Amino acid sequence: MAHSDDDAPKPLLPKLSRRAFFTGAGASAISATLVQTAAEAATAAAGPTVLGPEPEPLTLSINGRPTAVTVDPGTTLADLLRNQLGLTGTKVGCDRGACSACTVWLDGEVAAACMTLVLDTRGRKVTTIEGLAKGDELHPVQRAFVENDALQCGFCTPGMVMSCAALVDRNPKCTLDDVKQAVSGHLCRCGTYPNVFKATLAAAQAGGKGKGKS
């Protein structure tokens, strides 16, 4: 009778002692570690990407549009917006992050443009007061500021609007305490805070988001 291959005797596997098993496992781990270490060493040798000291060409997202600029590493966002791009709605008061006149949005969150380097905005969405309205349609907070006389000299107004609009977009049911917290870092020399509070609450009660966070 013919025999199939299944009937053929199977070769015996070599016996593997416990010592040999752990020795082999240890060698494999060491080899993997050496490969990883070599890769890390190569990365370290390459070093981090260095920009500057010469001006660098960049493409930024500002108010929903790609914007090509050339800046040196020390240029602040406030300087770029005002002096290179002509977006002078962003005001500079103290130039040290204490008055909040220069408030803009980075990825929808409030930020002091005078304390933000342009290089740190790469890959992020920058929104200024000029980008808050939708064409001729004002953001609800902008409209409420006008209707409730929430400005006098107007210097601090753009930054106030940006912080209050961020609050209303994030929390349409915001309270007076929420509004006070949102503008707590803003310096208004005219003292229009009560009307700012009233305007922001009116915008929130009107229910609406505006353009949203570009």
C-alpha positions as CSV (number, residue, x, y, z in Angstrom):
1,M,0.0,0.0,0.0
2,A,1.3,3.4,-0.9
3,H,2.1,5.8,1.9
4,S,1.2,9.5,1.8
5,D,3.6,12.2,2.9
6,D,1.4,12.7,6.0
7,D,2.5,9.2,7.1
8,A,6.2,10.0,6.8
9,P,7.9,10.5,10.2
10,K,8.4,14.1,11.1
11,P,11.9,15.4,11.8
12,L,12.4,16.1,15.5
13,L,13.0,19.8,16.4
14,P,16.2,20.4,18.2
15,K,15.8,20.7,22.0
16,L,16.1,24.3,23.3
17,S,17.2,24.7,26.8
18,R,15.9,27.5,29.0
19,R,19.3,29.0,29.1
20,A,19.5,29.0,25.3
21,F,16.0,30.6,25.0
22,F,16.8,33.5,27.3
23,T,20.2,34.0,25.7
24,G,18.7,34.3,22.3
25,A,15.9,36.6,23.5
26,G,18.5,38.8,25.2
27,A,20.6,39.0,22.0
28,S,17.5,40.0,20.0
29,A,16.6,42.7,22.5
30,I,20.2,44.0,22.4
31,S,20.2,44.1,18.6
32,A,16.9,46.0,18.5
33,T,18.2,48.5,21.1
34,L,21.4,49.0,19.1
35,V,19.4,49.7,15.9
36,Q,17.2,52.1,17.7
37,T,20.2,53.9,19.3
38,A,21.9,54.2,16.0
39,A,18.7,55.8,14.5
40,E,18.4,58.2,17.4
41,A,22.1,59.1,17.1
42,A,21.7,59.8,13.3
43,T,18.7,62.1,14.1
44,A,20.6,63.9,16.8
45,A,23.6,64.3,14.5
46,A,21.3,65.9,11.9
47,G,20.1,68.4,14.5
48,P,16.8,70.4,14.7
49,T,15.7,72.5,11.8
50,V,17.3,75.9,12.2
51,L,15.6,79.0,10.7
52,G,17.5,82.3,10.3
53,P,19.3,84.4,11.0
54,E,18.4,85.5,7.5
55,P,14.8,86.3,6.6
56,E,12.7,83.2,5.8
57,P,10.0,82.9,3.2
58,L,6.8,81.4,4.7
59,T,3.2,80.9,3.7
60,L,0.8,81.5,6.6
61,S,-3.0,81.2,6.9
62,I,-4.4,84.6,7.8
63,N,-8.1,85.2,7.9
64,G,-8.7,82.1,5.9
65,R,-6.3,82.9,3.0
66,P,-2.8,81.7,2.3
67,T,-0.4,84.6,2.7
68,A,3.2,84.6,1.5
69,V,5.6,86.6,3.7
70,T,9.3,86.9,4.3
71,V,10.4,87.5,7.9
72,D,13.4,87.3,10.1
73,P,13.2,85.0,13.2
74,G,12.6,87.9,15.6
75,T,9.5,89.3,13.9
76,T,6.4,89.3,16.0
77,L,2.9,88.6,14.6
78,A,1.8,92.1,15.6
79,D,4.7,93.6,13.6
80,L,3.9,91.5,10.6
81,L,0.2,92.2,10.6
82,R,0.5,95.9,11.0
83,N,3.7,96.9,9.2
84,Q,3.9,94.3,6.4
85,L,0.4,93.3,5.7
86,G,-1.4,96.5,6.6
87,L,-3.9,94.8,9.0
88,T,-3.8,97.7,11.5
89,G,-6.9,96.6,13.3
90,T,-4.6,94.7,15.6
91,K,-3.4,97.4,18.0
92,V,-0.1,97.5,19.9
93,G,-0.3,99.1,23.3
94,C,2.2,97.9,25.9
95,D,4.1,95.6,23.4
96,R,4.7,93.1,26.3
97,G,1.5,91.1,26.6
98,A,0.0,93.1,29.4
99,C,-2.8,95.2,27.8
100,S,-4.3,92.7,25.3
101,A,-4.9,95.3,22.7
102,C,-3.2,93.1,20.1
103,T,-5.4,90.1,20.7
104,V,-5.9,87.8,17.7
105,W,-7.0,84.1,17.3
106,L,-4.6,81.3,16.7
107,D,-6.6,78.2,15.7
108,G,-9.6,79.8,17.3
109,E,-7.9,80.6,20.7
110,V,-7.0,84.1,21.8
111,A,-3.4,85.0,21.7
112,A,-1.3,88.2,22.2
113,A,0.2,89.0,18.8
114,C,2.9,91.2,20.3
115,M,4.2,88.1,22.2
116,T,3.9,85.6,19.3
117,L,6.7,85.1,16.9
118,V,5.6,84.7,13.2
119,L,7.7,81.5,13.0
120,D,5.5,80.0,15.7
121,T,2.3,80.5,13.6
122,R,3.4,78.2,10.8
123,G,0.7,75.6,10.2
124,R,-1.8,77.5,12.3
125,K,-4.8,79.6,11.5
126,V,-4.5,83.3,12.3
127,T,-7.7,85.4,12.6
128,T,-7.6,89.1,13.1
129,I,-10.4,91.6,13.7
130,E,-10.4,92.2,9.9
131,G,-11.3,88.5,9.4
132,L,-14.1,88.3,12.0
133,A,-17.0,89.7,9.9
134,K,-18.4,87.8,6.9
135,G,-18.3,90.3,4.2
136,D,-20.6,93.2,5.2
137,E,-22.2,91.0,7.9
138,L,-20.7,91.8,11.3
139,H,-20.0,89.1,13.9
140,P,-22.8,89.3,16.5
141,V,-20.3,90.7,19.1
142,Q,-19.2,93.4,16.7
143,R,-22.8,94.4,16.1
144,A,-23.6,94.3,19.8
145,F,-20.6,96.6,20.6
146,V,-22.0,99.2,18.2
147,E,-25.6,98.8,19.4
148,N,-24.6,99.0,23.1
149,D,-22.0,101.8,22.8
150,A,-19.2,99.6,24.0
151,L,-16.4,101.8,22.8
152,Q,-15.1,105.3,23.3
153,C,-11.6,106.0,21.9
154,G,-11.8,102.5,20.2
155,F,-8.1,101.7,20.7
156,C,-8.8,98.6,22.9
157,T,-11.9,97.6,21.0
158,P,-10.5,95.2,18.5
159,G,-8.8,93.1,21.2
160,M,-11.9,93.3,23.4
161,V,-14.1,92.1,20.5
162,M,-11.7,89.2,19.7
163,S,-11.8,87.9,23.2
164,C,-15.5,88.4,23.6
165,A,-16.3,86.8,20.3
166,A,-14.2,83.8,21.2
167,L,-16.1,83.5,24.4
168,V,-19.6,83.7,22.7
169,D,-18.6,81.3,19.9
170,R,-17.3,78.8,22.5
171,N,-20.1,79.3,25.1
172,P,-23.3,81.0,23.8
173,K,-24.7,80.6,27.3
174,C,-21.9,82.6,28.9
175,T,-22.6,84.5,32.1
176,L,-21.5,87.9,33.3
177,D,-18.7,86.3,35.3
178,D,-17.6,84.5,32.1
179,V,-17.4,87.8,30.3
180,K,-15.5,89.4,33.1
181,Q,-13.0,86.6,33.0
182,A,-12.7,86.8,29.2
183,V,-11.7,90.5,29.3
184,S,-9.8,90.4,32.6
185,G,-6.5,90.9,30.8
186,H,-7.7,93.9,28.7
187,L,-6.9,97.4,29.7
188,C,-9.5,100.0,28.7
189,R,-8.4,103.5,29.7
190,C,-11.8,104.9,28.9
191,G,-13.5,102.6,31.4
192,T,-16.2,101.1,29.1
193,Y,-16.2,97.7,30.8
194,P,-19.9,97.9,31.8
195,N,-21.0,98.4,28.2
196,V,-18.6,95.7,27.0
197,F,-20.2,93.3,29.5
198,K,-23.7,94.3,28.3
199,A,-22.8,94.0,24.6
200,T,-21.3,90.6,25.0
201,L,-24.2,89.2,26.9
202,A,-26.6,90.7,24.3
203,A,-24.7,88.9,21.6
204,A,-24.8,85.7,23.5
205,Q,-28.5,86.0,24.1
206,A,-29.1,86.7,20.4
207,G,-27.8,83.3,20.0
208,G,-25.4,83.5,17.4
209,K,-22.1,82.6,16.2
210,G,-20.7,84.8,13.5
211,K,-18.3,83.7,10.8
212,G,-16.7,81.3,13.2
213,K,-13.0,80.7,13.8
214,S,-11.2,80.9,10.5
